[in-house]
Amino acid sequence: MPKAEPLPDTVRVRLETGAGPILLELDAKRAPITTANFVRYVDERRLDGTSFYRAAPTKGAPGRGFIQGGIRRNYRLMLPPITHEPTSKTGLRHEAGTISMARSEEGAGAMGEFFILTSAMPSMDAKGGKPGYAAFGRVVEGMDTVRAILSSPATANAGRGAMRGQMLTDPVRIVSARRLS
């Protein structure tokens, strides 16, 4: 497989979703591994037809929380896991509008699942020996779409563990994900 071209310091990606568009600006300068991974999913069109399937509102704080989307462990779409880039290394923080990679185990590398925050969540940053999550960019347009997905109905009995009650009754389709020049 040929070596991928280096990315510019920032990369813009447009997600067309069933709830509206979301424009992302990814920070390849500070989070090169995580950004390159996400861009590969975009360029290979592995996110097309996937969905935002989880809405995790913050209890007692309307409009705050995060949404999660991506390949949802679809082995046909999976790329190999990447090395985790903690916020302690990148200097990025989990602020409102941040996009970050989901991971399954403490410190395990990410693949094709990501989440977008509607409010600051410093608990997701790396600190005190905890690896946190890999923030790698932010929403520059479309926070109204993110908030609409967050307020979508969830099924009370669906999901396990921390995800229980957060699985969207009707997942919001990611129609396409495209890198912008």
C-alpha positions, 0 to 999 in steps of 0.5 A: 500500500502506498504511503499516504501524503502528509496532511495540512495542519488543519483538515475540514470535513463535511458530514451530511447527516439526516439531521443536517450538515456538520462541518469539522475542522481537524487538527492534524498538527497537534493530533496527527495520528488521530486526524489521519485515521479519521481522514482515512475513514472519510477518504475511503468512504467508510463512514458513508451510510453509518450513523449517530446512534448514541445521545448522552445528555448530561443529567439535569443540564438540558442541551449539554452532553455528547453524541456518538457515531461511526462504524459501530463495530462493523468489521467490514468497515474497520481499519486497524486500531491506532495509537492513542493520542491523549490530550496530555500529549496534544494539548487539545481539550474537551470543550464545547464542539470538540470531536474526539475518538471513542475507544473500548478500553482504558488507553486502547487505540481508537478505530472508527467511532467518534463523539462530538460534545455540546459542552465542555467535559474536562473529565474526558481529558487525560489526567492523573494517570487516566488516558482520557480520550483523543480530542482531534478537532472541533465543529465550525458549523452545524452545532444546531445539528449536533444539538438536534441529534442530542435531543433525539429520543432514546430507547430506555432499555437499549444499550449496556453499561454506560450506554444504557438508555442512550441508544437513539430510537431512530439513529441519525444517518451519516449520509456522507463524509467528505474532505474539503479542499 
